[in-house]
Amino acid sequence: MRVVQGPYGYVNRNFAKWEKAAMGEAYIIDAVRTPRGIGKQGKGALAEQHPQHLAATVLKAIATRNDLDTASVDDVIWSVSTQDGMQAGDLGRMAALDAGYDITSSGTTLDRFCGGGITSVSLAAAQVMSGMEDCVVAGGTEMMSLTAAMTKEKMQAGLKPPMMGSYNERLQKLHPQSHQGICGDAIATIEGFTREELDEVGYRSQQRAAKAVTKGHFDRSLVPVTLDDGSVVLDHDEYPRPETTMEGLATLEPAFAKIADVPLDAKGTTFRGLINQKYPDVEIRHFHHAGNSSGVVDGAAAVLVTSKAYAQEHGLTPRARIVATANMGDDPTLMLNAPVPAAKKVLAKAGLTTDDIDLFEINEAFAVVAAKFVRDLGLDWDKVNVNGGSIALGHPIGATGSILIGTVLDELERRDLKRGLVTMCAAGGMAPAIIIERVDGFVD
């Protein structure tokens, strides 16, 4: 048994079964993604597409690029956060069929809110490492233009906003759960971050993304979305704003101040009040706005995960090995604080420290998430989100984790580095994490 000191002082985490020599290994063969389109009806190039088409685009690309016999694909594990309307009905299976996969290739769909895109890859790795499967395609899709339209329709019909969909008095007494943006503002207040510090995160993201786009850092993974006749719908990320300046960011009004005190029920419950139920002394200040929060976009991504035996039998060359995965829960009231303990947990599983990681990807759900991650782990920004993040590029919720895994893999290869760690906050106070290690083929 290996005993690990937990982030809150608890011990006795039993990782005795997690022994590399006693289990198989899972390899990443390839990773692809669509461009991220602006997630607004009438404005984004992808907004008129069906979610299955975005998912099928990356599933087809991963098969074509690797000459994949889809009859040998054991499963397609897919992430979609809002499983409603056109995004409902097991998108993983339906998109695989739409992509022309053999009918024997099964599919399933999961929801870990924002963290699902990492979880789909982690589950694929677990299946392969356990020996239960040999070839799994993992990934995710989110069309926020579609979910935004559905949300508007439901609210106009008098239904509760989606973030209150699981609201019930018993749960809220145990664990009050608020709006994620107001949680971000609460964390920034508690942790003592300034508006200028958080704007710097947003500005850095835009500058790095602009450089990455110009220099083609995303080209290897990016596949265009096309129609059946071959015409291109979108072949580049729509969301980045390279013209962003610190002066311009300073003029933006906080995004969540207006909704913080809107009554949510007959008792007058508010988003601010939900946080103050647990943190009564916190006078929430509002720091986050459109320029230092993640962008609303549409997109999809896929990652091909196989065993060594499968890859060798089918002539596939691995690009990375999945070293370790982990999941972590934290306070659901503040919601966004689990990435730091998740990173510590996955590092402990791998027997590594932050010094052993060459590149980090922490999803920029809100600037405070990235700022706190860097500060609490004592990291250098030169190793974190080096090609920008979701503030500049957008956050297609169910797909983002899979996108970030591909992003860090591409960058490890470009810089000739070894290991990357990816993590992100998720609603309910959760965070999945994964460490990958670049490889150049198999070493016997």
Number of C-alpha atoms within 10 A of each C-alpha: 10 13 13 16 13 14 12 8 7 10 12 11 14 12 13 9 10 14 11 12 7 10 13 17 20 27 28 28 20 24 28 28 35 28 28 28 28 27 29 21 15 11 13 18 20 29 21 15 17 14 25 25 21 27 29 28 26 31 30 19 22 24 19 12 10 15 12 18 12 20 13 16 23 21 24 26 28 34 36 32 26 20 18 12 10 14 20 16 13 18 27 31 23 20 24 28 19 16 20 13 23 14 12 13 18 19 23 17 23 20 18 21 19 28 29 30 37 33 30 32 30 26 15 28 32 19 22 25 22 15 14 10 19 23 27 28 30 31 36 37 35 30 34 27 24 24 22 16 13 15 15 13 12 14 12 11 9 8 13 16 13 17 12 14 9 11 14 10 10 9 11 15 12 10 18 23 29 26 22 22 24 25 26 27 27 25 22 25 19 15 11 9 16 14 22 13 14 25 25 19 24 31 26 24 28 27 20 18 26 20 15 16 17 10 10 11 17 22 14 14 22 24 20 19 24 17 13 6 6 8 10 11 16 19 16 17 20 21 22 23 17 16 10 17 17 14 10 12 20 14 9 14 14 18 18 21 19 9 15 19 14 13 14 14 9 6 7 10 13 18 23 23 18 22 23 18 15 16 15 10 9 14 12 21 18 22 30 26 24 17 31 29 27 23 25 23 28 34 32 34 37 35 29 26 31 29 26 22 14 16 20 14 9 13 11 18 18 23 20 24 24 22 23 24 27 22 21 19 19 20 15 20 26 27 26 28 26 28 29 26 24 27 30 21 24 25 23 19 21 18 11 13 12 15 8 13 18 18 24 25 24 25 28 28 26 30 29 30 25 26 19 18 21 18 12 11 13 10 14 11 16 10 14 22 24 21 23 26 30 29 29 30 27 27 29 32 30 35 32 30 33 31 28 27 27 24 26 25 26 21 17 20 15 10 9 10 16 17 22 27 28 28 29 32 30 25 21 21 20 25 31 30 31 26 25 24 21 23 18 11 16 13 5 3
